């Protein structure tokens, strides 16, 4: 595991019991949301399993990391450790950095975004569920978008194969007309029953609970990605190595989404330059995922069409980042 320079560190107490789960949070300009996330975690863990929480800051400039560290005396239930990086390493590298500083004896690693709040029963519930179902390798909870009150569709989805991506991005009325069709709505795997625990292909990286030996087996997060796409790749590696990923709707996490990136939320603190960079990163992640995992599955004749589609989507997203969000 690569070692990176640390600007600031606060270690948890040496007298604390070994954690059952290591919670990893990567922060980048999440404003007061990070403090809110840590407070909700602390409340959820007061009477449950021993946990540790690793907060990795990607060189934020908005004082969110400093403000969160001031909460440390009230966060003893989650055993916080604050790791401040001198430069923004991206989501994947920062998560791996957090894992490298976690307790290797914990059974699970829980990756959580800094713009989330967690239901008080979610952590203990997921731990208990994993112990009761040893064949489950990784899982996500029911991730609720705060601004809509609905489940974030990215928390249960299929892989972006050319067919799935074509219907989703260029003919979205067809998935709309046939939301439960595996053929037309394969992007969000609309044919599955999400009212009960369900095995899925992929989920969003904002909430991902993993058995530590499973994460170690696949090498944790793929560091070729800077921002966006690394969660799909992580899930693809799970599937490729026969590690089942599940959606567990009985456990809830609330997600504000897009606070740092600005690509999906108008009230983000992100600058226009950051929004444009994020828009381009989102489509570059598509190119990278396709090249890493899917390119050999399709005839060469359609490859130019796939990359043309990605280029068009990038132009559209950059346009929105320039003139719509902000």
Protein Blocks (a to p, Z undefined) as FASTA:
>chain_A
ZZdddfbdcdddfkbccdfbdcddddehkljmlmmmmmmmmmmmmmmccdddddddehia
khmmmmmmmmmmmmmmnopaddddfbdebjklmmmmmmmmmcfkbfbdcdddfkbccdfk
lmmmmmmmmmmmmmbmbdcdddddfklopacfklpccdddfklmmmmmmmmmlmmmmmmb
fklmmmnopmbcfkbccddfbdcfkbccddfklmmmnopaafkbfgghjlmmmmmmmmmn
opacdddfkbccddeehklnommcfkbcbdfklmmmmmmmmmmmmmmmmmmmmmmmpcfk
lmmmmmmmmmmmmmmmmmmmmmmgZZ
